[in-house]
């Protein structure tokens, strides 16, 4: 009879929600850390080295590496478009004239179309103040959005932001810089961004 040996024990160190590939939807998970133990009569008595980390779906019990958390959940995907649109729109407005009526209306329309149907100019004022005080950091929201958009959709999104800047006239140097910043955070190259911005400007001139 084997009375001693090695065994691996896991303990839960956290919980959360993720996209379970086996279940095909958002599920709760347990974050578990393993450790090897020397045991006597199957009772762990001496801790040894670590034995891996995994996430376990609480529904189907499937195990995944922590990298699976990079896949957005349905809730994160639903929130990404309005968050990214709001961040980019305020960035463009602050780079130009935040008091411009046409530009503000264009920005509000873009945010509403992205999913925030009740958004209005009073809320926009609050968001502009917050962005000006805290710094207009658009990288996070746009990086999250870029994960969900194919290249043509990224081009369309950039063009919509450029139209906010064009609503009250030609793009200023600051607005052009903001547009390039939006493009970069969407994963578009400088050359790609230049093409989209130029075509959008030409289209606005022809209208």
SETITOR-108884 format. One record per atom (N, C-alpha, C, CB): x, y, z; atom name. Coordinates in steps of 0.1 Angstrom, whole numbers. Glycine has a CB too. Layout:
<<X, Y, Z>, "CA">,
...
! end
This chain:
<<8, -12, 0>, "N">,
<<0, 0, 0>, "CA">,
<<9, 13, 0>, "C">,
<<-9, 0, 12>, "CB">,
<<6, 22, -9>, "N">,
<<14, 34, -10>, "CA">,
<<9, 44, 1>, "C">,
<<12, 41, -24>, "CB">,
<<18, 48, 10>, "N">,
<<14, 56, 21>, "CA">,
<<20, 71, 19>, "C">,
<<19, 51, 34>, "CB">,
<<29, 73, 10>, "N">,
<<34, 86, 8>, "CA">,
<<37, 89, -7>, "C">,
<<47, 89, 17>, "CB">,
<<39, 101, -11>, "N">,
<<42, 104, -25>, "CA">,
<<39, 119, -28>, "C">,
<<33, 96, -34>, "CB">,
<<37, 122, -40>, "N">,
<<35, 136, -44>, "CA">,
<<21, 137, -50>, "C">,
<<45, 141, -55>, "CB">,
<<14, 149, -48>, "N">,
<<2, 151, -54>, "CA">,
<<0, 166, -56>, "C">,
<<-10, 146, -45>, "CB">,
<<-8, 170, -65>, "N">,
<<-11, 184, -69>, "CA">,
<<-24, 188, -63>, "C">,
<<-10, 187, -84>, "CB">,
<<-24, 200, -56>, "N">,
<<-36, 205, -50>, "CA">,
<<-38, 219, -56>, "C">,
<<-36, 206, -34>, "CB">,
<<-51, 222, -59>, "N">,
<<-54, 235, -64>, "CA">,
<<-62, 243, -54>, "C">,
<<-61, 234, -78>, "CB">,
<<-60, 256, -54>, "N">,
<<-68, 265, -46>, "CA">,
<<-73, 277, -55>, "C">,
<<-60, 270, -33>, "CB">,
<<-85, 282, -52>, "N">,
<<-91, 293, -59>, "CA">,
<<-86, 306, -54>, "C">,
<<-106, 292, -59>, "CB">,
<<-81, 314, -62>, "N">,
<<-76, 327, -58>, "CA">,
<<-84, 339, -64>, "C">,
<<-61, 329, -63>, "CB">,
<<-94, 336, -72>, "N">,
<<-102, 347, -77>, "CA">,
<<-114, 342, -85>, "C">,
<<-94, 356, -85>, "CB">,
<<-123, 351, -89>, "N">,
<<-134, 348, -97>, "CA">,
<<-136, 359, -107>, "C">,
<<-147, 346, -88>, "CB">,
<<-144, 356, -117>, "N">,
<<-147, 366, -127>, "CA">,
<<-156, 360, -138>, "C">,
<<-134, 371, -134>, "CB">,
<<-158, 368, -149>, "N">,
<<-166, 364, -160>, "CA">,
<<-157, 364, -173>, "C">,
<<-178, 374, -162>, "CB">,
<<-159, 354, -181>, "N">,
<<-151, 353, -193>, "CA">,
<<-160, 346, -204>, "C">,
<<-138, 345, -191>, "CB">,
<<-154, 345, -216>, "N">,
<<-161, 339, -227>, "CA">,
<<-156, 324, -227>, "C">,
<<-159, 346, -240>, "CB">,
<<-165, 315, -224>, "N">,
<<-161, 301, -224>, "CA">,
<<-163, 295, -238>, "C">,
<<-170, 293, -213>, "CB">,
<<-153, 290, -244>, "N">,
<<-153, 285, -257>, "CA">,
<<-162, 273, -258>, "C">,
<<-139, 282, -263>, "CB">,
<<-162, 264, -248>, "N">,
<<-170, 252, -248>, "CA">,
<<-185, 255, -247>, "C">,
<<-165, 242, -237>, "CB">,
<<-188, 264, -238>, "N">,
<<-202, 268, -236>, "CA">,
<<-207, 277, -247>, "C">,
<<-204, 275, -222>, "CB">,
<<-198, 285, -253>, "N">,
<<-202, 293, -264>, "CA">,
<<-208, 306, -259>, "C">,
<<-211, 287, -273>, "CB">,
<<-205, 311, -247>, "N">,
<<-210, 323, -242>, "CA">,
<<-203, 328, -229>, "C">,
<<-225, 321, -239>, "CB">,
<<-208, 338, -223>, "N">,
<<-202, 344, -211>, "CA">,
<<-206, 335, -199>, "C">,
<<-207, 358, -208>, "CB">,
<<-195, 331, -191>, "N">,
<<-197, 323, -180>, "CA">,
<<-188, 328, -168>, "C">,
<<-194, 308, -183>, "CB">,
<<-192, 324, -156>, "N">,
<<-183, 326, -145>, "CA">,
<<-171, 317, -145>, "C">,
<<-191, 325, -131>, "CB">,
<<-160, 321, -140>, "N">,
<<-148, 312, -139>, "CA">,
<<-142, 313, -125>, "C">,
<<-138, 316, -150>, "CB">,
<<-134, 303, -122>, "N">,
<<-126, 303, -110>, "CA">,
<<-111, 304, -114>, "C">,
<<-129, 290, -101>, "CB">,
<<-104, 313, -108>, "N">,
<<-90, 314, -111>, "CA">,
<<-82, 305, -101>, "C">,
<<-84, 329, -110>, "CB">,
<<-76, 294, -106>, "N">,
<<-70, 284, -96>, "CA">,
<<-55, 283, -98>, "C">,
<<-77, 271, -99>, "CB">,
<<-48, 282, -87>, "N">,
<<-34, 280, -87>, "CA">,
<<-30, 267, -81>, "C">,
<<-27, 292, -79>, "CB">,
<<-22, 259, -87>, "N">,
<<-18, 246, -83>, "CA">,
<<-4, 246, -76>, "C">,
<<-17, 236, -94>, "CB">,
<<-3, 237, -66>, "N">,
<<10, 235, -59>, "CA">,
<<12, 220, -57>, "C">,
<<10, 243, -46>, "CB">,
<<24, 215, -59>, "N">,
<<28, 202, -55>, "CA">,
<<30, 200, -40>, "C">,
<<40, 197, -63>, "CB">,
<<25, 189, -35>, "N">,
<<27, 186, -21>, "CA">,
<<33, 172, -19>, "C">,
<<14, 188, -13>, "CB">,
<<41, 171, -9>, "N">,
<<44, 157, -4>, "CA">,
<<34, 153, 5>, "C">,
<<59, 157, 3>, "CB">,
<<28, 141, 3>, "N">,
<<17, 137, 12>, "CA">,
<<20, 124, 18>, "C">,
<<4, 136, 3>, "CB">,
<<13, 122, 30>, "N">,
<<14, 109, 37>, "CA">,
<<-1, 105, 39>, "C">,
<<22, 111, 51>, "CB">,
<<-4, 93, 35>, "N">,
<<-18, 88, 35>, "CA">,
<<-27, 98, 28>, "C">,
<<-22, 86, 50>, "CB">,
<<-22, 104, 17>, "N">,
<<-30, 113, 9>, "CA">,
<<-33, 127, 16>, "C">,
<<-43, 107, 5>, "CB">,
<<-26, 129, 27>, "N">,
<<-28, 142, 34>, "CA">,
<<-16, 151, 31>, "C">,
<<-30, 140, 50>, "CB">,
<<-18, 162, 24>, "N">,
<<-7, 171, 21>, "CA">,
<<0, 176, 33>, "C">,
<<-11, 183, 12>, "CB">,
<<14, 174, 34>, "N">,
<<21, 178, 46>, "CA">,
<<32, 188, 43>, "C">,
<<26, 166, 53>, "CB">,
<<39, 187, 31>, "N">,
<<50, 196, 28>, "CA">,
<<48, 202, 15>, "C">,
<<63, 188, 28>, "CB">,
<<46, 216, 14>, "N">,
<<44, 222, 1>, "CA">,
<<57, 222, -7>, "C">,
<<39, 237, 3>, "CB">,
<<56, 220, -20>, "N">,
<<67, 220, -29>, "CA">,
<<65, 231, -39>, "C">,
<<69, 206, -36>, "CB">,
<<69, 229, -52>, "N">,
<<68, 240, -62>, "CA">,
<<54, 241, -67>, "C">,
<<78, 237, -73>, "CB">,
<<52, 253, -74>, "N">,
<<40, 255, -81>, "CA">,
<<38, 246, -92>, "C">,
<<39, 270, -85>, "CB">,
<<25, 243, -95>, "N">,
<<22, 234, -106>, "CA">,
<<12, 239, -116>, "C">,
<<16, 221, -99>, "CB">,
<<13, 252, -119>, "N">,
<<5, 258, -129>, "CA">,
<<-7, 266, -125>, "C">,
<<0, 247, -138>, "CB">,
<<-12, 273, -134>, "N">,
<<-24, 282, -131>, "CA">,
<<-34, 280, -143>, "C">,
<<-19, 297, -131>, "CB">,
<<-47, 280, -139>, "N">,
<<-57, 279, -150>, "CA">,
<<-70, 286, -145>, "C">,
<<-59, 264, -153>, "CB">,
<<-78, 288, -155>, "N">,
<<-92, 293, -153>, "CA">,
<<-101, 281, -155>, "C">,
<<-95, 305, -161>, "CB">,
<<-111, 279, -146>, "N">,
<<-121, 268, -148>, "CA">,
<<-135, 274, -149>, "C">,
<<-119, 258, -136>, "CB">,
<<-141, 270, -159>, "N">,
<<-155, 274, -161>, "CA">,
<<-164, 268, -150>, "C">,
<<-161, 271, -175>, "CB">,
<<-172, 276, -143>, "N">,
<<-180, 270, -133>, "CA">,
<<-192, 262, -138>, "C">,
<<-185, 281, -123>, "CB">,
<<-195, 264, -151>, "N">,
<<-206, 257, -157>, "CA">,
<<-202, 243, -163>, "C">,
<<-212, 265, -168>, "CB">,
<<-192, 243, -172>, "N">,
<<-189, 230, -179>, "CA">,
<<-176, 224, -173>, "C">,
<<-187, 233, -193>, "CB">,
<<-169, 231, -164>, "N">,
<<-157, 227, -157>, "CA">,
<<-145, 226, -167>, "C">,
<<-159, 213, -152>, "CB">,
<<-146, 231, -179>, "N">,
<<-135, 232, -188>, "CA">,
<<-124, 241, -182>, "C">,
<<-139, 237, -202>, "CB">,
<<-111, 238, -185>, "N">,
<<-100, 245, -180>, "CA">,
<<-93, 252, -191>, "C">,
<<-90, 236, -172>, "CB">,
<<-88, 265, -188>, "N">,
<<-82, 273, -199>, "CA">,
<<-70, 280, -193>, "C">,
<<-91, 283, -204>, "CB">,
<<-60, 283, -201>, "N">,
<<-49, 292, -197>, "CA">,
<<-54, 306, -195>, "C">,
<<-38, 291, -208>, "CB">,
<<-48, 314, -186>, "N">,
<<-53, 327, -183>, "CA">,
<<-54, 336, -196>, "C">,
<<-43, 334, -173>, "CB">,
<<-46, 333, -206>, "N">,
<<-47, 341, -218>, "CA">,
<<-60, 342, -225>, "C">,
<<-37, 336, -228>, "CB">,
<<-69, 333, -221>, "N">,
<<-83, 333, -226>, "CA">,
<<-90, 346, -222>, "C">,
<<-91, 321, -222>, "CB">,
<<-86, 353, -212>, "N">,
<<-92, 365, -208>, "CA">,
<<-91, 376, -218>, "C">,
<<-87, 369, -194>, "CB">,
<<-82, 374, -227>, "N">,
<<-80, 385, -238>, "CA">,
<<-92, 385, -247>, "C">,
<<-67, 382, -246>, "CB">,
<<-100, 374, -248>, "N">,
<<-112, 373, -256>, "CA">,
<<-123, 381, -249>, "C">,
<<-116, 358, -259>, "CB">,
<<-128, 391, -255>, "N">,
<<-138, 399, -248>, "CA">,
<<-151, 392, -246>, "C">,
<<-142, 412, -256>, "CB">,
<<-158, 395, -235>, "N">,
<<-171, 389, -232>, "CA">,
<<-182, 396, -240>, "C">,
<<-174, 390, -217>, "CB">,
<<-194, 391, -241>, "N">,
<<-204, 398, -248>, "CA">,
<<-207, 411, -242>, "C">,
<<-217, 389, -248>, "CB">,
<<-207, 412, -229>, "N">,
<<-209, 425, -223>, "CA">,
<<-198, 436, -226>, "C">,
<<-210, 424, -207>, "CB">,
<<-186, 431, -227>, "N">,
<<-175, 440, -231>, "CA">,
<<-176, 444, -245>, "C">,
<<-161, 433, -228>, "CB">,
<<-180, 435, -254>, "N">,
<<-182, 438, -268>, "CA">,
<<-193, 448, -270>, "C">,
<<-185, 426, -276>, "CB">,
<<-204, 447, -262>, "N">,
<<-215, 456, -263>, "CA">,
<<-211, 470, -258>, "C">,
<<-227, 451, -255>, "CB">,
<<-203, 471, -249>, "N">,
<<-199, 484, -243>, "CA">,
<<-187, 490, -251>, "C">,
<<-194, 482, -229>, "CB">,
<<-180, 483, -259>, "N">,
<<-168, 488, -266>, "CA">,
<<-171, 499, -276>, "C">,
<<-161, 477, -273>, "CB">,
<<-182, 497, -284>, "N">,
<<-185, 507, -295>, "CA">,
<<-189, 521, -289>, "C">,
<<-196, 502, -304>, "CB">,
<<-198, 522, -280>, "N">,
<<-201, 535, -274>, "CA">,
<<-190, 541, -267>, "C">,
<<-213, 534, -265>, "CB">,
<<-182, 533, -259>, "N">,
<<-170, 538, -252>, "CA">,
<<-160, 544, -261>, "C">,
<<-165, 527, -243>, "CB">,
<<-157, 536, -272>, "N">,
<<-147, 540, -282>, "CA">,
<<-151, 552, -289>, "C">,
<<-144, 529, -291>, "CB">,
<<-164, 553, -293>, "N">,
<<-169, 564, -300>, "CA">,
<<-169, 577, -292>, "C">,
<<-184, 562, -305>, "CB">,
<<-173, 576, -279>, "N">,
<<-173, 587, -270>, "CA">,
<<-158, 593, -268>, "C">,
<<-179, 584, -257>, "CB">,
<<-149, 583, -266>, "N">,
<<-135, 588, -264>, "CA">,
<<-130, 595, -276>, "C">,
<<-126, 576, -261>, "CB">,
<<-132, 589, -288>, "N">,
<<-127, 595, -301>, "CA">,
<<-134, 608, -304>, "C">,
<<-128, 586, -312>, "CB">,
<<-147, 609, -301>, "N">,
<<-154, 621, -305>, "CA">,
<<-150, 633, -296>, "C">,
<<-169, 619, -303>, "CB">,
<<-148, 631, -283>, "N">,
<<-144, 641, -274>, "CA">,
<<-129, 645, -277>, "C">,
<<-144, 637, -259>, "CB">,
<<-121, 636, -282>, "N">,
<<-108, 639, -286>, "CA">,
<<-108, 648, -298>, "C">,
<<-100, 626, -289>, "CB">,
<<-116, 646, -307>, "N">,
<<-117, 654, -319>, "CA">,
<<-122, 668, -316>, "C">,
<<-126, 648, -330>, "CB">,
<<-133, 669, -307>, "N">,
<<-138, 682, -303>, "CA">,
<<-128, 690, -295>, "C">,
<<-151, 679, -295>, "CB">,
<<-121, 684, -286>, "N">,
<<-111, 692, -279>, "CA">,
<<-99, 696, -287>, "C">,
<<-106, 683, -267>, "CB">,
<<-97, 689, -298>, "N">,
<<-86, 693, -307>, "CA">,
<<-90, 705, -316>, "C">,
<<-82, 681, -316>, "CB">,
<<-103, 707, -317>, "N">,
<<-109, 718, -325>, "CA">,
<<-115, 728, -317>, "C">,
<<-118, 713, -336>, "CB">,
<<-128, 731, -320>, "N">,
<<-136, 741, -312>, "CA">,
<<-147, 734, -305>, "C">,
<<-141, 752, -322>, "CB">,
<<-145, 731, -292>, "N">,
<<-156, 724, -285>, "CA">,
<<-169, 731, -284>, "C">,
<<-151, 721, -271>, "CB">,
<<-169, 744, -287>, "N">,
<<-182, 751, -287>, "CA">,
<<-189, 752, -300>, "C">,
<<-179, 765, -282>, "CB">,
<<-183, 746, -311>, "N">,
<<-189, 746, -324>, "CA">,
<<-202, 738, -324>, "C">,
<<-179, 741, -334>, "CB">,
<<-213, 745, -328>, "N">,
<<-226, 738, -328>, "CA">,
<<-226, 727, -338>, "C">,
<<-236, 748, -332>, "CB">,
<<-222, 729, -351>, "N">,
<<-222, 717, -360>, "CA">,
<<-213, 706, -356>, "C">,
<<-217, 722, -374>, "CB">,
<<-201, 708, -350>, "N">,
<<-193, 698, -346>, "CA">,
<<-199, 690, -334>, "C">,
<<-179, 703, -342>, "CB">,
<<-204, 698, -325>, "N">,
<<-211, 691, -313>, "CA">,
<<-222, 683, -317>, "C">,
<<-215, 702, -303>, "CB">,
<<-231, 687, -326>, "N">,
<<-242, 679, -331>, "CA">,
<<-237, 667, -338>, "C">,
<<-251, 688, -340>, "CB">,
<<-227, 668, -345>, "N">,
<<-221, 656, -352>, "CA">,
<<-216, 646, -342>, "C">,
<<-210, 660, -362>, "CB">,
<<-209, 651, -332>, "N">,
<<-204, 642, -321>, "CA">,
<<-215, 635, -314>, "C">,
<<-195, 650, -312>, "CB">,
<<-226, 642, -310>, "N">,
<<-237, 637, -303>, "CA">,
<<-244, 626, -312>, "C">,
<<-247, 647, -299>, "CB">,
<<-245, 629, -324>, "N">,
<<-252, 619, -334>, "CA">,
<<-243, 607, -335>, "C">,
<<-253, 626, -347>, "CB">,
<<-230, 608, -335>, "N">,
<<-221, 596, -336>, "CA">,
<<-223, 587, -323>, "C">,
<<-207, 601, -338>, "CB">,
<<-223, 594, -312>, "N">,
<<-224, 586, -299>, "CA">,
<<-238, 579, -298>, "C">,
<<-222, 595, -287>, "CB">,
<<-248, 586, -302>, "N">,
<<-261, 580, -302>, "CA">,
<<-262, 568, -311>, "C">,
<<-272, 591, -306>, "CB">,
<<-256, 570, -323>, "N">,
<<-257, 559, -333>, "CA">,
<<-249, 547, -328>, "C">,
<<-251, 563, -346>, "CB">,
<<-239, 549, -319>, "N">,
<<-231, 538, -313>, "CA">,
<<-238, 531, -302>, "C">,
<<-218, 544, -308>, "CB">,
<<-250, 536, -298>, "N">,
<<-257, 528, -288>, "CA">,
<<-262, 536, -276>, "C">,
<<-249, 517, -283>, "CB">,
<<-258, 548, -274>, "N">,
<<-263, 556, -263>, "CA">,
<<-273, 566, -268>, "C">,
<<-251, 564, -256>, "CB">,
<<-286, 560, -269>, "N">,
<<-297, 567, -275>, "CA">,
<<-300, 580, -268>, "C">,
<<-309, 559, -277>, "CB">,
<<-298, 581, -255>, "N">,
<<-302, 592, -247>, "CA">,
<<-291, 603, -246>, "C">,
<<-306, 588, -233>, "CB">,
<<-280, 601, -252>, "N">,
<<-269, 610, -251>, "CA">,
<<-273, 624, -257>, "C">,
<<-257, 605, -258>, "CB">,
<<-269, 635, -250>, "N">,
<<-272, 648, -255>, "CA">,
<<-261, 658, -252>, "C">,
<<-286, 653, -248>, "CB">,
<<-262, 670, -255>, "N">,
<<-252, 680, -254>, "CA">,
<<-248, 683, -239>, "C">,
<<-255, 693, -261>, "CB">,
<<-258, 682, -230>, "N">,
<<-255, 685, -216>, "CA">,
<<-245, 674, -211>, "C">,
<<-268, 685, -208>, "CB">,
<<-247, 662, -215>, "N">,
<<-238, 651, -211>, "CA">,
<<-225, 653, -218>, "C">,
<<-244, 637, -214>, "CB">,
<<-225, 657, -230>, "N">,
<<-213, 659, -238>, "CA">,
<<-204, 670, -231>, "C">,
<<-216, 664, -252>, "CB">,
<<-210, 680, -225>, "N">,
<<-203, 691, -218>, "CA">,
<<-196, 684, -206>, "C">,
<<-212, 702, -213>, "CB">,
<<-202, 676, -199>, "N">,
<<-196, 669, -187>, "CA">,
<<-184, 660, -192>, "C">,
<<-206, 660, -180>, "CB">,
<<-186, 653, -203>, "N">,
<<-176, 644, -208>, "CA">,
<<-164, 652, -213>, "C">,
<<-181, 635, -219>, "CB">,
<<-166, 664, -219>, "N">,
<<-155, 673, -224>, "CA">,
<<-147, 678, -212>, "C">,
<<-161, 684, -232>, "CB">,
<<-154, 682, -201>, "N">,
<<-147, 687, -189>, "CA">,
<<-139, 676, -183>, "C">,
<<-157, 692, -179>, "CB">,
<<-145, 664, -182>, "N">,
<<-137, 653, -176>, "CA">,
<<-125, 649, -184>, "C">,
<<-146, 641, -175>, "CB">,
<<-127, 649, -198>, "N">,
<<-115, 646, -207>, "CA">,
<<-105, 656, -206>, "C">,
<<-120, 644, -221>, "CB">,
<<-108, 669, -204>, "N">,
<<-99, 680, -204>, "CA">,
<<-91, 680, -190>, "C">,
<<-105, 693, -205>, "CB">,
<<-98, 676, -180>, "N">,
<<-92, 676, -166>, "CA">,
<<-83, 664, -165>, "C">,
<<-102, 676, -156>, "CB">,
<<-88, 652, -169>, "N">,
<<-81, 639, -166>, "CA">,
<<-71, 636, -177>, "C">,
<<-91, 628, -165>, "CB">,
<<-72, 643, -188>, "N">,
<<-63, 640, -199>, "CA">,
<<-71, 631, -209>, "C">,
<<-50, 632, -195>, "CB">,
<<-70, 634, -222>, "N">,
<<-78, 627, -232>, "CA">,
<<-71, 614, -236>, "C">,
<<-80, 636, -244>, "CB">,
<<-72, 604, -227>, "N">,
<<-66, 591, -230>, "CA">,
<<-76, 582, -238>, "C">,
<<-61, 584, -217>, "CB">,
<<-73, 580, -251>, "N">,
<<-83, 573, -259>, "CA">,
<<-77, 559, -262>, "C">,
<<-86, 580, -272>, "CB">,
<<-65, 556, -258>, "N">,
<<-59, 543, -262>, "CA">,
<<-67, 531, -258>, "C">,
<<-45, 542, -257>, "CB">,
<<-71, 531, -245>, "N">,
<<-78, 519, -239>, "CA">,
<<-91, 516, -246>, "C">,
<<-80, 521, -225>, "CB">,
<<-100, 526, -247>, "N">,
<<-113, 524, -254>, "CA">,
<<-111, 520, -268>, "C">,
<<-122, 536, -253>, "CB">,
<<-102, 526, -275>, "N">,
<<-101, 523, -290>, "CA">,
<<-94, 510, -292>, "C">,
<<-93, 535, -297>, "CB">,
<<-84, 507, -284>, "N">,
<<-78, 494, -285>, "CA">,
<<-88, 482, -283>, "C">,
<<-66, 492, -275>, "CB">,
<<-97, 484, -273>, "N">,
<<-107, 474, -271>, "CA">,
<<-117, 473, -282>, "C">,
<<-115, 477, -258>, "CB">,
<<-120, 485, -288>, "N">,
<<-129, 485, -300>, "CA">,
<<-123, 478, -312>, "C">,
<<-133, 499, -303>, "CB">,
<<-110, 481, -314>, "N">,
<<-103, 476, -326>, "CA">,
<<-103, 461, -327>, "C">,
<<-88, 481, -326>, "CB">,
<<-103, 454, -315>, "N">,
<<-103, 440, -315>, "CA">,
<<-116, 434, -322>, "C">,
<<-102, 435, -300>, "CB">,
<<-126, 442, -322>, "N">,
<<-139, 437, -328>, "CA">,
<<-142, 442, -342>, "C">,
<<-150, 442, -319>, "CB">,
<<-134, 451, -347>, "N">,
<<-136, 457, -360>, "CA">,
<<-127, 452, -371>, "C">,
<<-135, 473, -359>, "CB">,
<<-133, 448, -382>, "N">,
<<-125, 445, -394>, "CA">,
<<-119, 458, -399>, "C">,
<<-133, 438, -405>, "CB">,
<<-110, 457, -408>, "N">,
<<-103, 469, -414>, "CA">,
<<-113, 479, -420>, "C">,
<<-92, 465, -424>, "CB">,
<<-122, 475, -428>, "N">,
<<-132, 484, -434>, "CA">,
<<-140, 492, -424>, "C">,
<<-141, 477, -444>, "CB">,
<<-143, 485, -413>, "N">,
<<-151, 491, -402>, "CA">,
<<-142, 502, -395>, "C">,
<<-156, 481, -392>, "CB">,
<<-129, 499, -393>, "N">,
<<-120, 509, -387>, "CA">,
<<-119, 521, -396>, "C">,
<<-106, 502, -385>, "CB">,
<<-119, 519, -409>, "N">,
<<-118, 530, -418>, "CA">,
<<-131, 539, -417>, "C">,
<<-116, 525, -433>, "CB">,
<<-142, 532, -416>, "N">,
<<-155, 539, -415>, "CA">,
<<-155, 547, -402>, "C">,
<<-167, 530, -416>, "CB">,
<<-151, 541, -391>, "N">,
<<-151, 548, -378>, "CA">,
<<-142, 560, -379>, "C">,
<<-146, 538, -367>, "CB">,
<<-130, 559, -384>, "N">,
<<-121, 570, -385>, "CA">,
<<-127, 581, -394>, "C">,
<<-107, 566, -392>, "CB">,
<<-133, 578, -405>, "N">,
<<-140, 588, -413>, "CA">,
<<-150, 595, -406>, "C">,
<<-145, 581, -426>, "CB">,
<<-158, 588, -397>, "N">,
<<-168, 595, -389>, "CA">,
<<-162, 605, -379>, "C">,
<<-176, 584, -381>, "CB">,
<<-151, 602, -374>, "N">,
<<-144, 611, -365>, "CA">,
<<-139, 623, -372>, "C">,
<<-133, 604, -357>, "CB">,
<<-134, 621, -384>, "N">,
<<-128, 632, -392>, "CA">,
<<-140, 641, -396>, "C">,
<<-122, 627, -405>, "CB">,
<<-152, 636, -398>, "N">,
<<-163, 644, -402>, "CA">,
<<-167, 653, -390>, "C">,
<<-175, 636, -406>, "CB">,
<<-165, 649, -378>, "N">,
<<-167, 658, -366>, "CA">,
<<-158, 670, -367>, "C">,
<<-165, 650, -353>, "CB">,
<<-145, 668, -370>, "N">,
<<-136, 679, -372>, "CA">,
<<-139, 688, -384>, "C">,
<<-122, 674, -373>, "CB">,
<<-145, 682, -394>, "N">,
<<-148, 690, -406>, "CA">,
<<-162, 697, -405>, "C">,
<<-149, 680, -418>, "CB">,
<<-169, 694, -395>, "N">,
<<-183, 700, -394>, "CA">,
<<-183, 715, -394>, "C">,
<<-190, 695, -381>, "CB">,
<<-172, 721, -389>, "N">,
<<-171, 735, -388>, "CA">,
<<-160, 741, -397>, "C">,
<<-169, 740, -373>, "CB">,
<<-156, 734, -407>, "N">,
<<-146, 739, -416>, "CA">,
<<-134, 729, -418>, "C">,
<<-140, 752, -411>, "CB">,
<<-124, 734, -424>, "N">,
<<-112, 725, -427>, "CA">,
<<-105, 721, -414>, "C">,
<<-102, 733, -436>, "CB">,
<<-99, 709, -415>, "N">,
<<-92, 704, -403>, "CA">,
<<-80, 713, -399>, "C">,
<<-87, 690, -406>, "CB">,
<<-79, 716, -386>, "N">,
<<-67, 723, -381>, "CA">,
<<-56, 713, -379>, "C">,
<<-71, 730, -368>, "CB">,
<<-44, 718, -377>, "N">,
<<-33, 708, -374>, "CA">,
<<-36, 700, -362>, "C">,
<<-20, 716, -372>, "CB">,
<<-42, 706, -352>, "N">,
<<-45, 698, -340>, "CA">,
<<-56, 687, -343>, "C">,
<<-50, 707, -329>, "CB">,
<<-66, 690, -351>, "N">,
<<-76, 680, -354>, "CA">,
<<-70, 669, -363>, "C">,
<<-87, 687, -362>, "CB">,
<<-61, 673, -372>, "N">,
<<-54, 663, -380>, "CA">,
<<-46, 653, -371>, "C">,
<<-45, 670, -391>, "CB">,
<<-39, 659, -362>, "N">,
<<-31, 651, -352>, "CA">,
<<-41, 642, -344>, "C">,
<<-23, 660, -343>, "CB">,
<<-52, 647, -340>, "N">,
<<-62, 639, -332>, "CA">,
<<-67, 627, -341>, "C">,
<<-73, 647, -327>, "CB">,
<<-69, 630, -354>, "N">,
<<-74, 619, -363>, "CA">,
<<-63, 609, -365>, "C">,
<<-78, 625, -377>, "CB">,
<<-51, 613, -366>, "N">,
<<-40, 603, -367>, "CA">,
<<-39, 595, -354>, "C">,
<<-27, 610, -370>, "CB">,
<<-41, 601, -343>, "N">,
<<-41, 594, -330>, "CA">,
<<-52, 584, -329>, "C">,
<<-42, 604, -318>, "CB">,
<<-64, 587, -334>, "N">,
<<-75, 578, -334>, "CA">,
<<-71, 566, -343>, "C">,
<<-88, 584, -339>, "CB">,
<<-66, 569, -355>, "N">,
<<-62, 558, -364>, "CA">,
<<-52, 549, -358>, "C">,
<<-57, 564, -377>, "CB">,
<<-42, 554, -351>, "N">,
<<-31, 546, -346>, "CA">,
<<-36, 537, -335>, "C">,
<<-20, 555, -340>, "CB">,
<<-45, 542, -327>, "N">,
<<-51, 533, -316>, "CA">,
<<-61, 523, -322>, "C">,
<<-58, 542, -306>, "CB">,
<<-66, 525, -334>, "N">,
<<-74, 515, -340>, "CA">,
<<-65, 505, -348>, "C">,
<<-83, 522, -350>, "CB">,
<<-52, 507, -348>, "N">,
<<-43, 497, -355>, "CA">,
<<-41, 500, -369>, "C">,
<<-49, 484, -353>, "CB">,
<<-44, 512, -374>, "N">,
<<-42, 516, -388>, "CA">,
<<-28, 522, -389>, "C">,
<<-53, 526, -393>, "CB">,
<<-21, 519, -400>, "N">,
<<-8, 525, -402>, "CA">,
<<-10, 540, -406>, "C">,
<<-1, 518, -413>, "CB">,
<<2, 547, -405>, "N">,
<<1, 562, -408>, "CA">,
<<-3, 564, -423>, "C">,
<<15, 568, -406>, "CB">,
<<2, 555, -432>, "N">,
<<-2, 557, -446>, "CA">,
<<-17, 554, -448>, "C">,
<<7, 547, -454>, "CB">,
<<-22, 544, -441>, "N">,
<<-36, 541, -442>, "CA">,
<<-44, 552, -437>, "C">,
<<-39, 527, -434>, "CB">,
<<-40, 557, -425>, "N">,
<<-48, 569, -419>, "CA">,
<<-48, 581, -429>, "C">,
<<-41, 572, -406>, "CB">,
<<-36, 583, -435>, "N">,
<<-35, 595, -444>, "CA">,
<<-45, 593, -455>, "C">,
<<-21, 596, -449>, "CB">,
<<-46, 581, -461>, "N">,
<<-56, 579, -472>, "CA">,
<<-70, 581, -467>, "C">,
<<-54, 565, -477>, "CB">,
<<-74, 576, -456>, "N">,
<<-88, 577, -451>, "CA">,
<<-91, 592, -448>, "C">,
<<-90, 569, -439>, "CB">,
<<-82, 599, -442>, "N">,
<<-84, 613, -438>, "CA">,
<<-85, 622, -451>, "C">,
<<-73, 618, -429>, "CB">,
<<-76, 619, -460>, "N">,
<<-76, 627, -473>, "CA">,
<<-89, 625, -481>, "C">,
<<-64, 624, -481>, "CB">,
<<-93, 612, -482>, "N">,
<<-106, 609, -489>, "CA">,
<<-118, 615, -483>, "C">,
<<-107, 594, -491>, "CB">,
<<-118, 615, -469>, "N">,
<<-129, 621, -462>, "CA">,
<<-130, 636, -464>, "C">,
<<-128, 617, -447>, "CB">,
<<-118, 642, -464>, "N">,
<<-118, 657, -467>, "CA">,
<<-122, 660, -481>, "C">,
<<-103, 662, -464>, "CB">,
<<-118, 652, -490>, "N">,
<<-122, 654, -504>, "CA">,
<<-137, 652, -506>, "C">,
<<-114, 645, -513>, "CB">,
<<-142, 642, -499>, "N">,
<<-157, 640, -500>, "CA">,
<<-165, 651, -494>, "C">,
<<-160, 627, -493>, "CB">,
<<-160, 657, -483>, "N">,
<<-167, 668, -476>, "CA">,
<<-166, 680, -485>, "C">,
<<-161, 671, -463>, "CB">,
<<-155, 682, -493>, "N">,
<<-154, 694, -502>, "CA">,
<<-164, 693, -513>, "C">,
<<-140, 695, -507>, "CB">,
<<-165, 680, -518>, "N">,
<<-174, 678, -530>, "CA">,
<<-189, 679, -527>, "C">,
<<-171, 664, -536>, "CB">,
<<-192, 678, -514>, "N">,
<<-207, 679, -510>, "CA">,
<<-212, 693, -512>, "C">,
<<-209, 674, -496>, "CB">,
! end
